[in-house]
Structure formats: C-alpha cells, structure tokens
Amino acid sequence: MTIDMVRDALLWCFIINMGLLLWWFLFFMFAHDWIYRFHGKWFKLSVDRFDAIHYAGMTFFKICIFLFNIVPYFALRIVG
C-alpha cells in the first residue's frame, strides 16, 4: 500500500463522512418532530435536551472527521 493510496482512502473517508453528517443535519432539520416522537417512545427528553444531544453529537462527529481524516490527509500531503 502506497502513500497515495492511503491519501486517497482518507480523502474518500472524509467525503463519505461529511455526506453522512450532512444527511444527519438535513434529516434532523426536516424530520425533527418525527425523530423526536420516535425517540420519545424510549427516552423521556424535553425538546431542548433532545436538540442539545443531537447538536453535541454532530459536533463530536465533525471533530472526529477532521481529527481522523483531514489531519492525517494533510500530514501525508506534506510528507509525500
């Protein structure tokens, strides 16, 4: 496996993960009430707490994308 292959894999991982994050955000924005009712069957959460949990989850996912995909990608671009 060459550095170019790893770089390409990291780039594709970034694209796919950002697509998943965008899907999560759009689904959350346009189907908010349905998602809240669906999760409300199992968990007793207020709407504000539910929104905060999803916002924190999206933030954590975005940080992980940058930490595990973008930073190694640019490190390999610098090295190789």
N, C-alpha and C positions, 0 to 999 in steps of 0.2 A: 504494500500500500504506500503510495507516494504522498508527499505533502499536498500536491494539487488535488488528489482525491479526497483527502481529509478536509481541505478548504472547501471543496465543492459540497461535500456532505454537510459541513457546518452551515454553509450558505442555504442549502435546501432545508435544513432543520429550522433555521431562522424563518424562512419564508412560510413553511408549514405551521410553525408555532404562532407566528403573527396572524396567519389566517384563522387559526383556532381562537386566538384572542379576539380578533375582530368578530368572528361568529358568536362568541360568548357575549360580547358587548352588544351586538345588534339584537340577538335573541333576548337579552336582558332588557333592552330598551323597548322593543316592540311587543314582547310577550311577558312583560313584568307581572301583570296580575295573574296570568295563568301559572307562571312559575311559582309565585307566592302561594297561590291556592294549592298547588301540587305539593310543595314542601310543607305547607301548613298542616297537612294531614299527619305528618310525623313529628314536627317540631312546633312548639308554641313560641313564635317570634313576632315581635312587632315589625311593622313595615320598615321603620327606621333602622332597626337592628339587622333585618334581612338585607337591606340595601348596603349597610356598612360591611357586612360579611362578604357580600359579592364584590364590593369595591376593593376591600382588602385582598380578596382572592385574586382579582385581576391585577392588582398592583404587585403582589408577590409573584404571580406568573410572569409578568412583564420584566421584573427584575431578574428572575431566573433565566429568561430568554436572553437578556443582554449579558448576564454573567457567564452562562454556559454555551452560548452560541456566538455572540458578536465579539466578545473579548478574545476567545481563542482564535476566531477567524482573523481578526486584525493582527494578533500576535504572529500567526502563521504567515500573514501577508508581509509583515516586517521582516521576519526571519528568512522566508523563502522567496 
